Structure formats: structure tokens, C-alpha cells
Amino acid sequence: MEQRFRVDLRGVVDLLSQHLYSSPRVYARELLQNAADAITARRALAPEADPEAEPGRVVFEIEADGTLRVHDNGVGLTEPEVHTFLASVGRTSKRDELGFARQDFLGQFGIGLLSCFMVADTIEVLTRSVTGTPAVRWTGHADGRYLVEVDDDARSSVGTTVVLRPRAGSAHWFAPDQVRDLVQAYGHLLDVEVVRQAPETAELRLTEPRAPWEIEDDPEVRRLALLDHGTRLLGSRPMDVIDLRVPEAGLVGVGFVLPTASGVGPAGHRVYLKRMLLSENAAGLVPEWAFFVRCVVDTSVLRPTASREGLYDDDLLSRVRESLGAQIRDWLLDLSVRHPDRLAAFLRVHHLGVKALAVRDDEMLRLVDAGLPFETSRGTMTLRAFRRNAPVLRYAETVDEFRALAAIASAAGTPLVNAGYAYDTEILERLPRIDRSITVRRLDPGELAARLEALPAELEAELAGFLRVARDVLVEFGCVPLIRQFEPVTVPALYVMSRQAHDQDAVARDLAQADDLWSDVLSAFAEVEIEHRPELVLNWRHPLIRRMSAGPPGATLRHGIEALYGQALLAGHHPLRAVDTAALNRSFLALLDRAFAGPPAGGGTGAADPPPEEMP
């Protein structure tokens, strides 16, 4: 007699296809998992309870009309068990009678089978129990009807056969090549024999005899074999392979070190649950800093999500993440001691991940200090090498600041490290934790200006008129002129803003945008500060500065000073205010006009400035 499911089957199927599973392709996984569960249950029986036991075997048989039959020689089901597993979707009270809820078995038989309604309108199950009871035929329909019949001819041997006929639009899921690919993807590590049978083709085995990490050859032979496996998996040869093991989670596997730099972010890993593929892109398995590793692992304890396509983020997964991070860290430290050449190759590609770890790990900080090259004003070198000739480790906090000041700082006897990239500042500031003799200071451009060589007093006195004109021009920009001599000679002027001047400038900007209440507060703060102004440091060694200082104090000189001011701002990558942009445009156009001016209509130069050929 036909019966109906105790739940809204259409609603369940909609839940599975629209909200739980990412694709109908999981039907193959559920069939394979149910078959593996049944074989595992039969293996657990005492020998006297199953004298005819044979090695586990699963057959995916594809018939000429597209029908798919999945045979297993597992424990089979009795008629009462059929009602329990196939009629009570989600019910758990009877599940442990076959041990399916124990740690040794996977999945939930009924809900897994119902996932097949995503690709078929009818499911037929033919099963014979190892207990010796007659065979049973169960037929379920997508509209919620099902029929259970005792049919001793349905199946002659112990085990189960599931029969699916593709629904309209789903035939491609049962194509021989598609079935092969799906079963191999999900179950190639299962320790049972799984084969595909299709018309006019030989039987094809779809499972492997052992997992890649179970290879027990010579260590180097094993490593090369694992790298070959990683090449097939990633599409390119990994840089290295790391053995991974967390006994608490029943986890074993390997991590492949990517051969190219990847974006910083969560990495997707291939995770198997009791040798069945759970996810090809599982997140949260390793710490975020280890984004250069792609793991392939099998676990017997970690909890899957409801869709069985990811890992449940619980305390155990958190401990696994910490343990795997420690193992990756130990691998790096081992490389630094035993394989420095491989470490150097690794750091050239994946320095960002190591730097992220060094921010909070002293051993990684030592590795970065000794082995990771940094950009400095003396060339590219490690921090340890830089400190050999620099008692104080000074750094520029941004790339723009470093590029603007590196050559000048070096000439002034103040070597500089570029700390403008990710994690660099934090790493430099943490160095005294591992060596208290290290002194680290952020470069203050004002301090650098004070180190530049001053002019002789008599020469500076001769330039007082020139500096007076410069001071009058620069007052509009809140800047003061300073004349020094420094290398490189190719830099005519340098815009220097000390930390104090920078802070005051920030307060002034906020004050201009604040409402009345905050304006009063910021004004009070600004009043207690000693005024610090940015400096335009003119380089006496540059020929242009010498020619300008020798010229008359007319409009051309004033425009020239404005142009130097604007050029120094641009060279130092400083932000331009409206007044700065206006000065740049004004000076540029005025100097162009002066350079291309012809003789006036009345003859003569008609100007107080020198003629064009004498202009600087």
C-alpha cells in the first residue's frame, strides 16, 4: 500500500536544491556516501554474524537508456529499517541501531538519498539485509508518495541497489564521463573499490589504493611524488610540501606551498571527511597569514556544516587552525636551518605571509631580521646587515617619504629603511623585543634638515636679500626658506615638514572644517603649541639656486621661488592645497611667458628683470 512521507517532501527537496546544496552534483556524493556507510557497517559485524562477508565494492552502472544503478555489498536494510531511514527524514531516534550515528560512519542515510530528487522524479531502492530477512523494494516519488514491498526477487545478494532515471533536463548528470568525474572527485580516496560500468566500455576503477600522504617510500621519493600530486591539483608545481597532522581531530594530510604569490585572504583547502571529499574550497583551516599554503587533508572528527560542503567553525576547528599554523611555522624555521636556499626562494615569493606572522611571533621576527631583504637607502639588504653600519635603525613610514628623502638622508649620514609596505613598521618597532641593543626610530624630516650642511656664515650673510625675497613669497604657504648644501646635487629644493609641523597642519585642517564647539576645542589645543612651520630647504650646490640668488629681486625671481616650492611638493608626494595648485599654475605660466616674450613694440626690454638669455 502506498504511503506518504511524514514531511512536506517538495519543501524538503526545495530546501536541498535552493538553500542547502550548492549544486545537484552532490547526488553522486550522497549515493557514494550511503554505499560507503553500508560497507563500513558490514565490516563492523562479528565474523560469525556475516560468514559470507567479502571486500567492499560499489558499482555505478549506467545503462543505454541513461538509467543509473548504484550497487553496493554493504549491510543492507530490513523492511522496518527501510521505513525508518527512508520515510522519517531527519528523524534520529532509530539511527544508531545500525551504528550510523557513531564516529565510524558518515552521513544520514535518508536525507542523503532524498537529495537524488534533485535529478530524478523517482527513486527505487532494492535491498537485502545481512540479517537474512527477505529483500525489500522501496519506490519513492517526488510528489511525496512511496511504496514499500517485500520482494525476495528484488536482489539476490546482501547489499543495496539504488535506481535513478533522470528527470527532464537532468540527463547530463548521468552521462558516463560526468559520473566518472563526480565519483572520482568525491570518493577517489575511499578504502573500498568503486567502479563505473557503461555500455561499450571496459569497467573503470575510480578509487586509488592509498592517499598521497600515505606513500611510504624514501623521504625524497615521497616528497617528489607529493609534489607531482600537487602539480595535478594546482595546475603548476608547488614550491614545497609540508606534512600535517592533528591527532585530536583525526586529521592527516599535506600542505602545498604555492609557486606564485596569491592575494592576501582566506585560502580554500581540499578537505575529506573520513576519506570522502567534503569541500574543494574549505575556509578557516589555517591562520590567515598562511595564505601561501593550500592544504589537502582528511579528518575523522571535525564537524561538517549542514550541507556537508564545509567545516563547522567550532572550538575544535579553532584548535586545529592553531596547530596547523604552528606546523607551518616550524617548517619555515626548519628551512632557515637546513635549506636556506629554499627559504630564500620562498621569501622572494611569499614574504608577505612571513611578515604577517613576524608581527606576533618572535621566532618569525628573527627569521625576517636575518633573511628577508628590505629596501634601504644603501640598497637592498636584510635588517641585520643594515644594522652593522647603522647604530640607529631609522625608517621612513611611507614609500613616498622614503623615495623623497632616501638619497638626501644617505648623503647626510642618516641611512634609512623603507617601511612603507605592509607590516614593515610593526616589524621594525618589534625588533627591540628580540634584541634590546637595537634602537629603532621613525625618521623626522625636521631632524634630517638639521643634519644637512650649513653654509659659511659670511656666505649666508651675503644671501640675506635672496632669503628675504624667498621668505616673503613663502609666507603665503605657511612655509619658511632655509639654505643648505647637500647631495644629490640634482635636487634643487626639498620640502621638509617636521612631525610637530605635520601635527599642527592636521589641527589647522580640522579647525577649518569643524563646527563651533569643536572649533573652540581645537583652537585651545592649537594655542598651547609652539608654532612649527614646514621648511623649503634650498640646495646651494645646485647651479639653479646660485643663479637665482645672483639675479635681481623682480617678478621672475618670485615666480621661480614659487615654482621651486611646487616642484618640491610634487617630488615629495605631498598633498596639494588649493593655494599650492594656484601657485604652481601661476609660476608655470609666468615663467613660460617670460621665456617666450618677444621685444616690446617700442623697442628695448621694457622690464626690470634680465633679458631671457640671462634668466636662470
C-alpha positions in Angstrom: 0.0 0.0 0.0 1.3 3.4 -0.9 2.2 5.8 2.0 3.3 9.4 2.3 6.4 10.9 3.8 5.9 12.5 7.2 7.3 15.8 6.0 6.5 18.0 3.0 8.8 16.3 0.5 8.5 19.1 -2.1 9.6 21.5 0.6 12.5 19.3 1.6 13.7 19.0 -2.0 13.4 22.7 -2.5 15.4 23.3 0.7 18.1 20.9 -0.5 18.4 22.3 -4.0 17.9 26.0 -3.3 19.4 26.5 0.1 21.4 23.6 1.4 23.4 22.1 -1.5 25.4 24.3 -4.0 24.7 22.0 -7.0 22.7 18.9 -8.0 26.2 17.3 -8.5 26.1 16.3 -4.8 23.6 13.5 -5.6 26.7 11.4 -6.6 28.4 12.1 -3.3 25.3 11.2 -1.3 24.9 7.9 -3.1 28.6 7.1 -2.7 28.5 8.0 1.0 25.4 5.9 1.7 27.2 2.9 0.0 30.4 3.5 2.0 28.4 3.7 5.2 26.7 0.4 4.5 30.0 -1.3 3.7 31.6 0.2 6.9 28.6 -1.1 8.9 29.0 -4.6 7.5 32.7 -4.6 8.2 31.9 -3.9 11.9 29.9 -7.1 12.3 31.4 -10.1 14.0 32.6 -12.8 11.6 30.1 -15.3 12.9 27.3 -12.8 12.1 28.4 -12.4 8.5 30.1 -15.6 7.3 29.8 -14.6 3.6 31.5 -11.2 4.0 33.5 -10.0 1.0 35.6 -7.0 0.2 33.6 -3.8 -0.1 32.6 -2.9 -3.6 30.5 -0.1 -5.2 29.4 -0.2 -8.8 28.0 2.8 -10.7 26.3 1.1 -13.6 25.0 3.3 -16.5 22.5 1.7 -18.9 22.0 2.6 -22.5 18.8 4.5 -21.8 20.5 6.7 -19.2 19.3 4.8 -16.1 21.8 4.8 -13.3 22.1 1.9 -10.9 24.3 2.1 -7.9 25.1 -1.3 -6.3 26.9 -1.9 -3.0 27.6 -5.1 -1.0 27.1 -3.4 2.3 24.9 -4.3 5.3 21.6 -3.9 3.6 18.3 -3.0 5.2 15.3 -4.8 6.6 11.7 -3.7 6.0 11.4 -1.8 9.3 14.8 -0.2 8.7 13.6 1.0 5.3 10.6 2.7 6.9 13.0 4.3 9.5 15.6 5.5 7.1 13.6 6.4 4.0 10.3 7.6 5.4 11.4 9.6 8.5 13.6 12.3 7.0 15.7 13.9 9.7 14.4 11.5 12.5 17.3 10.3 14.7 15.8 8.1 17.4 16.4 4.9 15.5 19.6 5.8 13.7 22.1 4.2 16.0 20.5 0.7 15.6 22.9 0.3 12.6 25.6 2.4 14.2 25.2 5.2 11.5 25.5 7.9 14.2 28.8 6.6 15.6 32.1 8.2 14.8 32.9 5.3 12.4 30.1 6.1 9.9 29.2 9.0 7.7 26.0 10.9 6.9 22.3 10.5 7.4 21.0 7.8 5.1 17.5 9.1 4.5 18.3 12.8 3.8 21.2 11.8 1.6 19.0 9.6 -0.5 16.4 12.3 -0.9 19.0 14.6 -2.4 18.6 12.4 -5.5 15.2 14.0 -6.1 17.2 17.0 -7.4 18.0 14.9 -10.5 15.2 12.3 -10.7 11.4 12.2 -10.1 11.5 8.6 -8.9 14.0 6.7 -6.7 13.9 2.9 -6.4 15.8 1.1 -3.7 16.4 -2.7 -3.8 17.9 -4.0 -0.6 18.7 -7.3 1.2 19.8 -7.3 4.8 22.7 -9.2 6.2 20.3 -10.5 8.9 18.8 -12.9 6.4 15.4 -11.4 6.1 13.7 -11.2 2.6 14.7 -8.5 0.1 12.7 -5.2 0.1 11.8 -2.9 -2.8 11.1 0.8 -1.9 9.9 3.2 -4.5 9.6 6.9 -3.8 8.2 9.7 -5.9 8.9 13.4 -5.8 5.2 14.2 -5.1 5.6 12.6 -1.6 4.3 9.1 -2.3 6.3 6.0 -1.5 5.7 2.2 -1.6 7.5 -0.5 0.4 7.2 -4.1 -0.8 8.7 -7.3 0.4 10.1 -8.8 -2.9 12.6 -11.6 -2.3 13.5 -11.5 -6.1 14.4 -7.8 -6.0 18.0 -8.6 -5.1 19.7 -11.9 -4.6 22.8 -10.9 -2.6 23.3 -8.9 0.6 23.5 -5.2 -0.1 21.6 -2.4 -1.8 20.9 -1.1 -5.3 19.6 2.4 -5.9 18.0 3.0 -9.3 17.6 6.6 -10.8 16.1 7.6 -14.1 16.9 11.2 -15.0 14.2 13.8 -14.9 13.7 16.2 -17.8 16.8 18.4 -18.1 19.0 16.2 -15.8 20.2 13.6 -18.3 23.7 15.2 -18.4 24.2 14.4 -14.7 24.1 10.7 -15.6 26.4 10.8 -18.6 29.2 8.2 -18.3 32.0 10.9 -18.2 30.1 13.0 -15.8 29.5 10.1 -13.4 33.2 9.2 -13.7 34.3 12.8 -12.8 31.9 13.2 -9.9 32.7 9.9 -8.3 36.4 10.3 -8.7 36.2 13.9 -7.3 34.2 12.9 -4.2 35.4 9.3 -3.5 38.8 8.6 -5.0 40.3 8.2 -1.5 37.7 5.8 -0.2 39.1 2.5 1.0 36.6 0.5 -1.0 36.6 -0.5 -4.6 34.4 1.8 -6.7 34.0 1.1 -10.4 32.0 2.5 -13.3 30.3 0.3 -15.8 29.0 1.8 -19.0 27.8 0.5 -22.4 30.6 -0.5 -24.8 33.4 0.5 -22.4 35.6 -1.5 -20.0 35.0 -1.4 -16.3 36.8 1.6 -14.9 38.1 1.7 -11.3 37.5 5.1 -9.7 39.3 4.8 -6.4 43.0 4.9 -5.5 44.8 2.3 -3.4 46.2 4.9 -1.0 46.1 8.6 -0.2 49.0 10.7 -1.4 50.3 11.3 2.1 50.3 7.5 2.8 53.2 7.0 0.5 56.0 5.3 2.5 58.9 5.4 0.1 62.3 7.1 0.6 61.7 10.6 2.0 62.9 12.4 -1.1 61.0 10.0 -3.4 57.9 10.6 -1.3 58.4 14.4 -1.5 58.7 14.3 -5.3 55.6 12.1 -5.5 53.6 14.5 -3.4 54.9 17.4 -5.5 53.6 15.6 -8.6 50.2 15.2 -6.9 50.2 18.9 -6.0 51.0 19.7 -9.6 47.9 17.9 -10.8 45.9 19.6 -8.1 47.1 23.2 -8.5 47.9 23.2 -12.2 51.5 24.1 -11.5 54.3 22.6 -9.5 54.3 23.6 -5.8 57.4 25.2 -4.2 57.4 22.6 -1.4 55.1 20.3 0.6 54.5 20.2 4.3 53.3 17.2 6.3 50.3 18.0 8.5 48.9 16.0 11.4 46.4 16.9 14.2 45.6 13.7 16.2 42.9 15.4 18.3 40.9 15.9 15.1 41.9 12.7 13.4 43.4 14.9 10.8 46.2 13.9 8.4 47.4 15.3 5.1 49.8 17.8 3.5 50.0 21.5 2.7 51.3 22.6 -0.7 53.3 25.8 -0.8 52.0 27.8 -3.8 54.6 28.6 -6.5 53.4 32.1 -7.1 52.2 35.0 -4.9 48.5 34.9 -4.1 46.2 37.6 -2.8 46.1 38.1 0.9 42.9 36.5 2.1 41.3 33.3 3.1 42.7 30.3 1.2 40.5 27.4 0.1 41.5 23.9 1.0 40.6 20.4 -0.1 39.1 18.6 2.9 38.0 15.0 3.1 35.7 13.7 5.9 36.6 10.0 6.5 38.1 9.9 3.0 35.1 11.4 1.3 35.5 14.8 -0.3 33.8 17.4 1.8 34.9 20.6 0.1 37.4 21.7 -2.5 37.4 25.2 -1.1 37.1 24.9 2.6 37.9 28.1 4.6 39.3 28.6 8.1 41.6 25.6 8.2 44.8 27.5 8.7 45.6 31.0 10.1 45.0 33.9 7.7 48.8 34.6 7.5 49.3 31.2 5.9 47.6 32.1 2.7 50.5 30.7 0.7 49.6 27.2 1.7 46.8 25.0 0.1 46.0 22.0 2.3 44.8 18.6 1.3 43.7 16.8 4.5 41.4 14.0 5.7 39.7 14.3 9.1 37.5 11.8 11.0 36.4 14.2 13.8 35.8 17.7 12.5 32.1 18.6 12.1 30.7 19.3 8.7 28.2 22.0 8.0 24.6 21.0 7.3 25.3 20.9 3.6 28.3 18.8 4.1 30.3 21.2 1.9 32.3 23.0 4.6 33.6 22.8 8.2 31.6 23.9 11.2 33.6 26.7 12.9 33.8 25.5 16.5 36.4 25.2 19.2 37.9 22.1 17.7 38.4 23.8 14.3 40.0 26.7 16.2 42.5 24.4 17.8 43.2 22.7 14.5 43.8 26.0 12.9 46.3 26.9 15.7 48.1 23.5 15.4 48.4 23.7 11.6 49.7 27.2 11.9 52.4 26.1 14.4 53.4 23.2 12.0 53.7 25.7 9.0 55.8 28.0 11.2 58.1 25.1 12.3 58.5 24.2 8.6 59.7 27.7 7.9 62.2 27.6 10.8 63.5 24.2 9.7 64.0 25.7 6.2 66.1 28.5 7.6 68.4 26.0 9.3 68.6 23.1 6.8 67.6 24.6 3.4 68.5 28.3 3.3 68.4 28.2 -0.5 64.8 27.0 -0.4 63.9 29.6 2.2 65.3 32.4 0.1 63.3 31.2 -2.9 60.2 31.1 -0.7 60.7 34.6 0.8 61.1 36.1 -2.7 57.5 35.0 -3.4 55.7 34.8 -0.1 57.4 37.4 2.1 54.0 39.0 3.0 52.8 35.9 4.8 56.0 35.6 6.8 55.9 39.3 7.7 52.3 38.9 8.9 53.4 36.2 11.2 56.5 38.1 12.4 54.3 40.8 13.8 53.3 38.5 16.6 55.8 35.7 16.6 59.4 36.3 17.9 60.9 33.3 16.1 59.5 34.5 12.8 60.7 38.0 13.6 64.3 36.6 14.0 63.9 34.9 10.6 62.7 38.1 9.0 65.5 40.1 10.6 68.2 37.7 9.3 66.7 36.6 6.0 64.2 39.0 4.4 65.6 41.8 2.3 64.3 45.3 2.8 64.7 48.4 0.6 67.1 50.8 2.2 69.0 54.0 1.2 72.1 51.8 0.9 70.5 49.3 -1.3 68.5 46.1 -0.7 69.7 44.2 2.3 68.4 42.4 5.5 67.8 44.4 8.6 70.6 42.6 10.4 73.0 43.6 7.6 71.7 47.2 7.7 72.4 47.5 11.4 76.1 46.6 11.1 76.9 50.2 10.0 73.9 52.0 11.4 73.7 52.1 15.2 70.2 53.6 15.0 67.7 52.0 12.7 65.7 54.9 11.2 62.8 54.3 8.9 60.5 56.2 6.6 56.9 55.3 7.3 55.7 55.7 3.7 57.1 54.8 0.3 56.7 58.3 -0.9 58.6 59.7 2.1 61.4 57.2 1.5 61.7 58.0 -2.2 61.8 61.7 -1.5 64.4 61.5 1.3 66.5 58.4 0.8 69.3 59.9 -1.2 69.4 63.0 0.9 69.4 61.0 4.1 72.2 58.8 2.9 74.3 61.8 1.9 73.7 63.3 5.3 75.0 60.2 7.1 71.5 59.0 8.1 70.8 55.7 6.4 67.1 54.9 6.0 64.9 51.9 5.8 61.7 51.9 3.7 58.9 50.8 6.0 56.1 51.8 3.7 54.9 48.3 2.8 52.5 46.1 4.7 53.7 45.1 8.2 57.1 46.8 7.9 56.5 49.4 10.6 55.2 46.9 13.1 58.2 44.6 12.4 60.8 47.3 12.9 59.1 48.5 16.1 59.1 45.0 17.4 62.9 44.3 16.8 63.9 45.5 20.3 61.8 42.6 21.7 64.4 40.1 20.4 67.5 42.3 20.9 67.4 45.1 23.4 70.5 46.7 21.9 68.6 47.7 18.8 67.4 51.3 18.7 64.6 52.0 16.2 63.3 55.5 15.3 60.9 56.8 12.8 62.6 59.5 10.7 61.6 63.0 11.4 62.2 65.1 8.3 62.9 68.1 10.6 65.7 66.1 12.2 67.1 65.4 8.7 67.1 69.0 7.8 69.1 69.8 10.9 71.8 67.3 9.8 72.3 69.0 6.4 75.5 71.0 6.0 75.1 74.7 6.7 76.8 77.4 4.6 79.6 79.5 6.0 78.3 82.4 8.0 79.7 85.1 5.6 78.1 83.4 2.6 74.8 83.1 4.3 75.0 86.8 5.2 75.6 87.6 1.5 72.4 85.7 0.7 70.2 87.6 3.2 68.5 89.6 0.5 67.7 86.5 -1.5 66.3 84.7 1.5 64.2 87.8 2.4 62.5 87.6 -1.0 62.0 83.8 -0.6 60.5 84.4 2.9 58.1 87.0 1.5 57.0 84.6 -1.2 56.6 81.5 1.0 54.7 83.2 3.8 51.5 82.8 1.8 52.0 79.0 2.0 52.9 78.9 5.7 56.5 77.9 4.8 59.9 79.3 5.6 63.1 79.1 3.5 66.3 77.5 4.6 69.5 77.3 2.6 71.9 74.3 3.0 74.3 72.3 0.8 73.6 68.6 0.3 73.7 65.7 -2.1 72.4 64.8 -4.5 73.2 67.9 -6.4 70.3 67.2 -8.8 67.8 68.2 -6.1 67.4 72.0 -6.1 64.9 72.2 -3.2 63.5 69.9 -0.5 60.1 70.4 1.2 60.5 69.3 4.9 57.7 69.0 7.3 58.7 68.0 10.9 56.4 65.8 13.0 55.4 68.9 15.0 54.6 70.9 11.9 52.7 67.9 10.5 50.5 67.7 13.6 49.9 71.4 13.6 48.9 71.3 10.0 46.4 68.5 10.7 44.9 70.6 13.5 44.6 73.5 11.2 42.8 71.4 8.6 40.4 70.0 11.2 39.8 73.5 12.5 38.8 74.8 9.1 36.2 72.1 8.9 34.9 71.9 12.5 31.7 73.3 13.9 31.6 76.0 16.6 32.0 73.5 19.5 34.9 71.6 18.1 36.4 74.7 16.7 36.8 76.1 20.3 38.4 72.9 21.5 40.8 72.7 18.6 41.7 76.3 18.9 42.5 75.9 22.6 44.8 72.9 21.7 46.5 74.9 18.9 47.2 77.8 21.2 49.4 75.8 23.6 51.7 74.6 20.8 54.9 76.3 19.8 54.5 77.2 16.1 56.3 74.9 13.8 56.4 75.6 10.1 57.4 73.5 7.1 60.7 74.4 5.5 61.7 74.8 1.9 65.4 73.8 2.0 67.3 75.3 -1.0 70.3 73.3 -2.1 73.3 75.7 -2.6 75.1 73.1 -4.6 72.5 73.2 -7.4 73.5 75.7 -10.1 70.0 77.0 -10.4 69.9 78.2 -6.8 73.2 80.0 -7.3 71.9 81.8 -10.4 68.7 82.7 -8.8 70.5 84.2 -5.8 72.6 86.3 -8.1 69.6 87.7 -10.0 67.6 90.9 -9.3 64.7 90.6 -6.9 62.0 91.0 -9.5 58.8 89.1 -10.6 60.9 86.4 -12.3 62.7 85.5 -9.0 59.4 85.4 -7.1 57.8 83.1 -9.7 60.9 81.0 -9.7 60.7 80.5 -5.9 57.0 79.6 -6.3 58.0 77.1 -8.9 60.6 75.5 -6.7 58.1 75.3 -3.9 55.6 73.5 -6.1 58.2 71.2 -7.6 59.4 70.2 -4.1 55.8 69.4 -3.0 55.4 67.2 -6.1 58.7 65.5 -5.7 57.9 64.6 -2.1 54.4 63.4 -3.0 52.9 65.9 -0.5 49.2 66.8 -0.8 48.5 70.0 -2.7 46.1 72.6 -1.3 44.2 75.0 -3.5 46.7 77.7 -2.7 49.6 75.4 -3.8 47.9 74.5 -7.0 47.2 78.1 -7.8 50.9 79.0 -7.2 52.1 76.2 -9.4 49.9 77.3 -12.3 50.8 81.0 -11.8 54.5 80.4 -11.7 54.5 78.0 -14.6 52.6 80.3 -16.9 54.5 83.4 -15.9 57.9 81.7 -16.5 56.7 80.4 -19.9 55.5 83.8 -20.8 58.9 85.3 -19.7 60.8 82.7 -21.6 59.0 83.2 -24.9 58.4 87.0 -24.6 59.5 88.9 -27.8 60.8 92.5 -27.9 58.1 95.0 -27.0 56.6 97.2 -29.7 58.5 100.3 -28.6 61.9 98.6 -28.6 64.1 97.7 -25.6 63.4 95.1 -23.0 60.8 97.2 -21.1 61.4 95.1 -17.9 63.5 95.3 -14.7 64.3 91.7 -15.0 67.3 90.4 -17.0 66.6 89.5 -20.7 65.6 85.9 -21.5 69.2 84.7 -22.2 70.2 85.7 -18.7 67.3 84.1 -16.9 68.1 81.1 -14.7 
